[in-house]
Amino acid sequence: MSPVDSFYLVLAIGLALNISFIIVLKGLWLRRKAKAAQQELVMNIELLQQLCEASAVSGDEQEVRDILINTLEPCVNEITFDGLGSFVAP
């Protein structure tokens, strides 16, 4: 085998290893992304369950408001309230 052939063989093996490594990394990334989406879905179901079980008689929605505020607080900079019990979380 000539030195040129050896060079191309080593180059081809290196390229194949790089491609294999990229495929493995992409598989790990996709698996991690799917797991995160599944956890988010579980959290949304838990939030939905809390909201469904909360007492929310018309005019007395404080329990639902508290659940929503506790859920939104980590995601927003501020929560403002009006005089009627509504809130805005931009």
Order of alpha helices (4+ residues) and beta strands (2+ residues): alpha-alpha-beta-beta
